[in-house]
């Protein structure tokens, strides 16, 4: 939790805006919640001492205002002919969900509306990166859950998100951009979870948020921003390298880690609903994301890696942070086994 009282207030209003948007029973109320959420996140992003933070916050503000204005315009325009002030999908024409979902997809960073996401992420601190990849996606996703169906539009968005998230991260060296394209890929999986059921999406989002927090905690503690910095980290922190290794593999959905569990359940639900061609494409793209996770993990887990002699930085006075990162990593490592044991006992 930040020690600055202003940041605490902004975090409270940010979460409150998300909750207002999620719990609203009208589109105007949902739009107001999105605006409160946006106005709380912009001051958290901007920093007058860092030019990159200011640039990223300006980019994010312009994109989100464009999406919010488009959402409000479309809702008011369709209200002339339909009762869209009330969130309901009864007797709604087939093109209306596509119209309303388009600005929400832009807000959540799904492909092909992802063009702003890597540039914004590159200029943020690790804490704001975590907020942008987790909490900021919750409200648009929940609003899309009222309208999204397994039609050609939704399936094309899902496949585009998984393909762009997989291929876009292949040639990246920045850890922020790799996590950005990973988030785009996971956005496709979350949209499919919305189609299969709200409970499935809640489980996937909770698991994804936990894994993102784990990866970001390890990366921040290691002070790493690019792949080529990982082998140069202090060799006395082999435990940190191991935690980064396991957390990235769990985020990629490799069994027996926790990240495999929600993907497994979604694949089962897709097979039940006759969506096996789409499931095959999503699994293949997940294997591609696993490749660039392994590229990071390979460099982070080399026991005989070289280390410069001037690398004398030790992680002092960070014992509490070590404990938190170890706890999150243990959840990532043992979570699926614990869930299996709990389910089998019942």
Secondary structure per residue as TSV (DSSP state, phi and psi in degrees):
chain	resnum	aa	ss	phi	psi
A	1	X	-	360.0	131.5
A	2	X	-	-67.5	146.0
A	3	X	S	-78.5	-23.2
A	4	X	-	-70.0	126.6
A	5	X	H	-66.5	-31.8
A	6	X	H	-64.4	-41.9
A	7	X	H	-65.5	-38.0
A	8	X	H	-62.2	-43.7
A	9	X	H	-62.7	-42.8
A	10	X	H	-65.7	-37.8
A	11	X	H	-65.1	-39.1
A	12	X	H	-64.5	-45.4
A	13	X	H	-68.9	-31.2
A	14	X	H	-63.2	-48.2
A	15	X	H	-67.5	-36.3
A	16	X	H	-64.0	-41.0
A	17	X	H	-61.7	-40.3
A	18	X	H	-63.0	-43.2
A	19	X	H	-67.7	-37.4
A	20	X	H	-62.1	-44.1
A	21	X	H	-64.6	-40.8
A	22	X	H	-70.8	-39.5
A	23	X	H	-90.6	-0.5
A	24	X	-	-72.1	147.7
A	25	X	S	-106.3	12.7
A	26	X	B	-139.8	156.2
A	27	X	H	-70.9	-31.0
A	28	X	H	-65.7	-42.5
A	29	X	H	-63.9	-39.6
A	30	X	H	-63.9	-40.0
A	31	X	H	-64.5	-40.3
A	32	X	H	-63.4	-41.0
A	33	X	H	-62.4	-39.8
A	34	X	H	-63.7	-37.4
A	35	X	H	-69.4	-41.1
A	36	X	H	-62.4	-41.5
A	37	X	H	-61.6	-43.4
A	38	X	H	-65.6	-45.7
A	39	X	H	-67.1	-20.1
A	40	X	H	-84.7	-30.3
A	41	X	H	-81.9	-30.6
A	42	X	H	-60.9	-47.6
A	43	X	H	-64.3	-29.6
A	44	X	H	-66.4	-33.3
A	45	X	H	-77.0	-43.2
A	46	X	-	-74.7	144.8
A	47	X	-	-149.2	117.7
A	48	X	T	-67.6	-19.6
A	49	X	T	-84.3	-11.2
A	50	X	-	-125.9	114.8
A	51	X	H	-66.4	-35.1
A	52	X	H	-66.9	-37.9
A	53	X	H	-63.9	-42.3
A	54	X	H	-64.7	-42.2
A	55	X	H	-64.1	-42.8
A	56	X	H	-65.2	-40.2
A	57	X	H	-66.7	-35.7
A	58	X	H	-67.6	-42.8
A	59	X	H	-60.0	-46.7
A	60	X	H	-62.8	-41.0
A	61	X	H	-62.9	-45.6
A	62	X	H	-62.9	-45.0
A	63	X	H	-65.3	-45.2
A	64	X	H	-69.1	-35.8
A	65	X	H	-65.5	-40.6
A	66	X	H	-59.7	-44.3
A	67	X	H	-66.6	-42.0
A	68	X	H	-66.0	-42.0
A	69	X	H	-65.6	-38.8
A	70	X	H	-65.0	-42.2
A	71	X	H	-61.0	-47.0
A	72	X	H	-64.1	-41.9
A	73	X	H	-63.0	-44.4
A	74	X	H	-67.5	-39.4
A	75	X	H	-64.3	-45.7
A	76	X	H	-66.5	-39.0
A	77	X	H	-63.9	-43.9
A	78	X	H	-74.8	-19.4
A	79	X	H	-67.5	-22.4
A	80	X	T	-60.1	-35.2
A	81	X	T	-109.3	-19.9
A	82	X	S	-135.4	161.1
A	83	X	-	-88.4	73.6
A	84	X	-	-94.4	1.4
A	85	X	S	-67.7	-26.3
A	86	X	B	-95.3	133.0
A	87	X	-	-76.6	101.2
A	88	X	-	-156.3	151.7
A	89	X	-	-115.0	26.9
A	90	X	T	-84.0	128.8
A	91	X	T	51.1	42.3
A	92	X	-	-100.9	132.4
A	93	X	-	-60.6	158.8
A	94	X	H	-67.0	-26.1
A	95	X	H	-83.5	-16.4
A	96	X	H	-63.6	-45.6
A	97	X	H	-58.2	-37.4
A	98	X	H	-64.9	-40.0
A	99	X	H	-65.6	-44.4
A	100	X	H	-73.8	-34.7
A	101	X	H	-73.5	-22.3
A	102	X	H	-60.7	-51.0
A	103	X	H	-66.8	-29.0
A	104	X	H	-69.0	-36.3
A	105	X	H	-65.8	-37.1
A	106	X	H	-64.3	-39.7
A	107	X	H	-65.6	-37.8
A	108	X	H	-85.5	-7.5
A	109	X	T	79.6	26.3
A	110	X	-	-80.5	148.1
A	111	X	T	-70.1	146.6
A	112	X	T	-87.7	22.1
A	113	X	S	-102.5	32.2
A	114	X	-	-98.5	1.1
A	115	X	T	-59.6	-25.5
A	116	X	T	-86.6	-19.1
A	117	X	H	-65.2	-51.8
A	118	X	H	-62.7	-39.7
A	119	X	H	-65.8	-36.9
A	120	X	H	-70.6	-43.8
A	121	X	H	-63.1	-33.4
A	122	X	H	-65.4	-24.2
A	123	X	T	-101.3	8.1
A	124	X	S	-103.6	158.6
A	125	X	-	-74.1	167.3
A	126	X	H	-65.6	-33.9
A	127	X	H	-64.9	-44.1
A	128	X	H	-69.6	-31.4
A	129	X	H	-61.1	-41.9
A	130	X	H	-63.8	-41.4
A	131	X	H	-63.4	-41.7
A	132	X	H	-67.3	-32.6
A	133	X	H	-85.2	-15.9
A	134	X	T	-118.9	-75.5
A	135	X	H	-64.4	-38.2
A	136	X	H	-69.6	-15.0
A	137	X	H	-89.9	-16.6
A	138	X	H	-65.7	-49.5
A	139	X	H	-65.5	-49.2
A	140	X	H	-60.1	-36.1
A	141	X	H	-65.7	-43.8
A	142	X	H	-66.3	-36.0
A	143	X	H	-67.8	-35.5
A	144	X	H	-69.1	-25.1
A	145	X	H	-65.0	-22.2
A	146	X	T	-74.1	-21.4
A	147	X	T	-120.3	-25.2
A	148	X	-	-72.2	140.2
A	149	X	-	-137.8	167.0
A	150	X	S	-82.4	64.9
A	151	X	S	-108.6	-178.1
A	152	X	H	-63.9	-36.1
A	153	X	H	-63.8	-50.5
A	154	X	H	-64.9	-42.8
A	155	X	H	-66.9	-34.1
A	156	X	H	-68.6	-38.5
A	157	X	H	-64.4	-41.9
A	158	X	H	-63.1	-47.6
A	159	X	H	-65.2	-39.4
A	160	X	H	-63.1	-41.1
A	161	X	H	-65.3	-44.3
A	162	X	H	-68.1	-37.9
A	163	X	H	-70.8	-46.0
A	164	X	H	-64.2	-41.8
A	165	X	H	-64.1	-30.9
A	166	X	H	-79.6	-49.9
A	167	X	H	-75.8	-35.1
A	168	X	H	-63.9	-29.4
A	169	X	T	-88.9	-0.8
A	170	X	T	-66.7	-42.4
A	171	X	T	-102.1	19.3
A	172	X	-	-92.9	146.0
A	173	X	-	-112.3	-17.8
A	174	X	B	-80.9	131.8
A	175	X	H	-64.2	-34.5
A	176	X	H	-65.8	-42.4
A	177	X	H	-71.3	-34.0
A	178	X	H	-62.8	-44.8
A	179	X	H	-68.1	-28.9
A	180	X	H	-64.6	-50.5
A	181	X	H	-68.7	-29.8
A	182	X	H	-63.6	-39.3
A	183	X	H	-66.4	-36.8
A	184	X	H	-63.9	-41.7
A	185	X	H	-62.6	-43.7
A	186	X	H	-68.1	-27.4
A	187	X	H	-61.9	-39.9
A	188	X	H	-60.4	-42.0
A	189	X	H	-65.3	-37.8
A	190	X	H	-68.6	-35.5
A	191	X	H	-64.5	-38.9
A	192	X	H	-66.4	-35.5
A	193	X	H	-64.5	-33.8
A	194	X	H	-64.9	-37.0
A	195	X	H	-67.7	-40.0
A	196	X	H	-76.4	-24.4
A	197	X	-	156.4	147.3
A	198	X	H	-64.6	-36.6
A	199	X	H	-63.3	-37.3
A	200	X	H	-63.7	-41.7
A	201	X	H	-65.7	-41.1
A	202	X	H	-59.6	-43.8
A	203	X	H	-65.8	-43.5
A	204	X	H	-65.5	-42.9
A	205	X	H	-65.8	-40.7
A	206	X	H	-64.3	-43.6
A	207	X	H	-64.2	-45.1
A	208	X	H	-63.0	-41.9
A	209	X	H	-63.3	-41.2
A	210	X	H	-62.1	-44.2
A	211	X	H	-68.0	-38.8
A	212	X	H	-64.5	-42.3
A	213	X	H	-60.6	-38.9
A	214	X	H	-64.4	-49.9
A	215	X	H	-62.4	-44.9
A	216	X	H	-65.8	-35.8
A	217	X	H	-64.6	-42.5
A	218	X	H	-67.1	-43.7
A	219	X	H	-65.4	-42.0
A	220	X	H	-65.9	-38.6
A	221	X	H	-68.2	-29.4
A	222	X	H	-86.3	-9.1
A	223	X	T	56.9	50.0
A	224	X	-	-114.3	133.6
A	225	X	-	-121.4	-19.3
A	226	X	B	-134.1	158.0
A	227	X	G	-62.1	-40.0
A	228	X	G	-71.1	-6.2
A	229	X	G	-86.6	-15.8
A	230	X	T	-66.2	-47.0
A	231	X	T	-65.6	-18.5
A	232	X	T	-89.4	2.0
A	233	X	S	-69.7	160.8
A	234	X	-	-61.0	131.5
A	235	X	T	-69.0	-14.9
A	236	X	T	-76.2	-6.8
A	237	X	-	-107.3	50.2
A	238	X	H	-63.8	-30.2
A	239	X	H	-62.8	-38.4
A	240	X	H	-64.2	-39.8
A	241	X	H	-65.2	-38.5
A	242	X	H	-66.0	-40.4
A	243	X	H	-66.8	-37.9
A	244	X	H	-63.7	-41.0
A	245	X	H	-59.8	-53.0
A	246	X	H	-68.9	-36.7
A	247	X	H	-67.0	-39.9
A	248	X	H	-67.6	-40.5
A	249	X	H	-66.0	-36.2
A	250	X	H	-67.0	-39.4
A	251	X	H	-65.5	-29.4
A	252	X	T	-77.5	-11.2
A	253	X	T	86.3	33.1
A	254	X	-	-90.4	127.5
A	255	X	T	-70.1	150.1
A	256	X	T	-98.5	31.0
A	257	X	S	-80.3	170.0
A	258	X	T	-64.4	-33.7
A	259	X	H	-64.3	-17.1
A	260	X	H	-76.5	-27.9
A	261	X	H	-60.9	-52.9
A	262	X	H	-65.8	-35.3
A	263	X	H	-65.5	-38.4
A	264	X	H	-60.2	-47.2
A	265	X	H	-66.0	-38.5
A	266	X	H	-66.5	-39.6
A	267	X	H	-63.3	-40.5
A	268	X	H	-62.5	-43.5
A	269	X	H	-65.1	-38.1
A	270	X	H	-66.9	-38.1
A	271	X	H	-64.5	-37.3
A	272	X	H	-65.8	-35.7
A	273	X	T	-89.8	7.9
A	274	X	T	73.7	31.5
A	275	X	-	-109.8	37.6
A	276	X	H	-64.6	-37.3
A	277	X	H	-59.6	-41.4
A	278	X	H	-67.1	-40.3
A	279	X	H	-61.3	-39.3
A	280	X	H	-62.1	-45.4
A	281	X	H	-62.1	-39.6
A	282	X	H	-68.6	-37.3
A	283	X	H	-66.8	-41.0
A	284	X	H	-63.3	-42.9
A	285	X	H	-66.8	-32.3
A	286	X	H	-65.7	-33.9
A	287	X	H	-65.5	-34.7
A	288	X	H	-67.7	-42.0
A	289	X	H	-63.2	-35.9
A	290	X	H	-63.8	-28.9
A	291	X	H	-64.5	-47.9
A	292	X	H	-77.6	-18.4
A	293	X	H	-66.4	-42.1
A	294	X	H	-65.2	-32.6
A	295	X	H	-61.8	-40.3
A	296	X	H	-70.1	-44.9
A	297	X	H	-64.9	-35.6
A	298	X	H	-61.8	-44.0
A	299	X	H	-73.5	-25.8
A	300	X	H	-84.8	-18.3
A	301	X	S	-112.0	11.0
A	302	X	-	-71.8	118.2
A	303	X	T	-69.0	-39.3
A	304	X	T	-96.9	38.0
A	305	X	-	-75.9	150.7
A	306	X	-	-77.3	151.1
A	307	X	-	-140.4	129.3
A	308	X	-	-66.7	150.6
A	309	X	T	-68.0	-25.6
A	310	X	T	-83.2	1.2
A	311	X	-	-82.4	83.8
A	312	X	-	-108.7	8.2
A	313	X	-	-70.4	124.6
A	314	X	-	-113.5	154.1
A	315	X	-	-86.1	79.9
A	316	X	T	-91.2	152.9
A	317	X	T	55.8	32.4
A	318	X	-	-126.0	26.3
A	319	X	H	-64.4	-38.7
A	320	X	H	-66.4	-38.2
A	321	X	H	-66.3	-37.7
A	322	X	H	-60.1	-42.4
A	323	X	H	-63.5	-43.8
A	324	X	H	-63.6	-42.5
A	325	X	H	-66.7	-39.3
A	326	X	H	-64.9	-37.1
A	327	X	H	-65.2	-46.8
A	328	X	H	-62.9	-38.9
A	329	X	H	-67.0	-36.7
A	330	X	H	-67.1	-35.5
A	331	X	H	-63.3	-43.0
A	332	X	H	-64.7	-36.7
A	333	X	H	-78.9	-40.7
A	334	X	H	-108.9	0.3
A	335	X	H	-61.7	-42.7
A	336	X	H	-67.4	-39.7
A	337	X	H	-64.8	-39.5
A	338	X	H	-65.8	-41.2
A	339	X	H	-62.9	-39.7
A	340	X	H	-63.6	-41.8
A	341	X	H	-65.4	-42.2
A	342	X	H	-64.7	-43.9
A	343	X	H	-65.5	-39.7
A	344	X	H	-69.4	-29.1
A	345	X	H	-69.5	-29.2
A	346	X	-	-85.3	360.0
